[in-house]
Amino acid sequence: MLVEHAPNLLIHEQSPYLLQHAYNPVAWEPWSDVAFARAAAEDKPVFVSIGYAACHWCHVMERESFENAEVAKFLNINFVSIKVDREERPDVDALCMDVCQTMTGHGGWPLTIFMDAERRPFMAGTYFPRETTQGRLGFLDLLRRIHDVWTTDRDRATTASTEIMKSLQESATIDFSDEIDASVFDVALDHHERMFDTVNGGFSTRPKFPSPHHLLLLMRIANDRRIKHLQGETVQGEPVQGETVQGESSHDDILTMVTKTLDAMRAGGIYDHVGFGFHRYSTDSEWLVPHFEKMLYDQAMMMLAYAEAYQITRDETYKQVVLEIAEFLRRDMTSSDGAFVSAHDADSEGEEGKFYVWSFEELEPLADLRALSSSVEQQNLSSSVEQQNQSSSVEQQNLSSSVEQQNLSSSVEQQNLSSSVE
């Protein structure tokens, strides 16, 4: 049972996400000069937590840590805690995400950043459970370690922040204005071919994200190959009319990666077959069990991918997917004043996916599931019988062949014996 607390400074904000945290026992402040000035005056490190209203793991970390009295007390005594809505402050989110990816090689939300009063980050991560478990550092232990470094070995934090800022500054000054060598597409294609899941489609194991931008790139590479092939060119080497260089992927090979992925996603649980639209990602490699959040930008990119695939293949299923996503956007992701909403939460009634998951009892009145199950069992039994019959037939043929061979061998032996006697 939650204990009622006086609201923190987020109560004065307009962001739905920040207001969700207004009654946490953590003394949250919005991102502001005032918060950093207080950190400088009190000589405290700054804890920045970034998320958004529909983020499932943001909700989890709130329940586990930010509503916990022990965590809140430690934060309030030793840190200045700032909450940021990434949809309200994409500039702050982008900077902190760059920090996290630079330090850890990955990113995500909730985004966990520690920095000094000069806004120089020295530690980054994403979701942390409250307690350390199974080798994974817990948030409370992380806070204790950072507080220890800050109070006894400040130079470590200063050195880390200096190195991070230097790396970010170097990245920001890289000049990308030069010409792009055409071989970059060969490199990109080779990467996708090596990462491609030939069984389930997609380009990773699990979790598996739709990544429609990868599919759009592959379709453009395939189209480029097709044009050059028709013109009698090859990607490398001398022009050869109507031929493909040995070892070089053809237009059809590349498109197969795209269509296999699109077909698997459309058939899988990552697609909402009832209300339409795509969920955020699949928790398995088969596109079966999704993380149930739905993002506006995912729908937009998936519409592009399926629309371009339809233009290339004229597969009516792809066209249908585009129309279904459009219907979902009009019905469920458009606000009363005509603007699009940014996301649909994965959680309902405090449980991830509860809105989308059906029990057998809920489905039974809508369809004769028992008859369907019986039909599937009969089909499996029929298939099994056919396989047994085929196996029996093969065994009989083998036996017949064996008998014929024995008879032939006996006949040859008799002829040889007769010849010998003569």
Stockholm file with secondary structure:
# STOCKHOLM 1.0

chainA/1-422         MLVEHAPNLLIHEQSPYLLQHAYNPVAWEPWSDVAFARAAAEDKPVFVSIGYAACHWCHVMERESFENAEVAKFLNINFVSIKVDREERPDVDALCMDVCQTMTGHGGWPLTIFMDAERRPFMAGTYFPRETTQGRLGFLDLLRRIHDVWTTDRDRATTASTEIMKSLQESATIDFSDEIDASVFDVALDHHERMFDTVNGGFSTRPKFPSPHHLLLLMRIANDRRIKHLQGETVQGEPVQGETVQGESSHDDILTMVTKTLDAMRAGGIYDHVGFGFHRYSTDSEWLVPHFEKMLYDQAMMMLAYAEAYQITRDETYKQVVLEIAEFLRRDMTSSDGAFVSAHDADSEGEEGKFYVWSFEELEPLADLRALSSSVEQQNLSSSVEQQNQSSSVEQQNLSSSVEQQNLSSSVEQQNLSSSVE
#=GR chainA/1-422 SS CCCCCCCCGGGGCCCHHHHHTTTSSSCCEESSHHHHHHHHHHTCCEEEEEECTTCHHHHHHIIIIITCHHHHHHHHHHCEEEEEETTTCHHHHHHHHHHHHHHHSCCCSSEEEEECTTSCEEEEESCCCSSCBTTBCCHHHHHHHHHHHHHHCHHHHHHHHHHHHHHHHHHHTCCCCSCCCTHHHHHHHHHHHHHCCTTTCSSSSSSBCCCHHHHHHHHHHHHHHHHHHHTTCCSSSSCCTTCCCTTCCCHHHHHHHHHHHHHHHHHSTTBCTTTCSBCSEESSTTSCSEECCEEHHHHHHHHHHHHHHHHHHCCHHHHHHHHHHHHHHHHHSBCTTSCBCSEECSEETTEETTTTCCCHHHHGGGSCHHHHHHHHHHHHHHHHHHHHHHHHHHHHHHHHHHHHHHHHHHHHHHHHHHHHHC
#=GC SS_cons         CCCCCCCCGGGGCCCHHHHHTTTSSSCCEESSHHHHHHHHHHTCCEEEEEECTTCHHHHHHIIIIITCHHHHHHHHHHCEEEEEETTTCHHHHHHHHHHHHHHHSCCCSSEEEEECTTSCEEEEESCCCSSCBTTBCCHHHHHHHHHHHHHHCHHHHHHHHHHHHHHHHHHHTCCCCSCCCTHHHHHHHHHHHHHCCTTTCSSSSSSBCCCHHHHHHHHHHHHHHHHHHHTTCCSSSSCCTTCCCTTCCCHHHHHHHHHHHHHHHHHSTTBCTTTCSBCSEESSTTSCSEECCEEHHHHHHHHHHHHHHHHHHCCHHHHHHHHHHHHHHHHHSBCTTSCBCSEECSEETTEETTTTCCCHHHHGGGSCHHHHHHHHHHHHHHHHHHHHHHHHHHHHHHHHHHHHHHHHHHHHHHHHHHHHHC
//
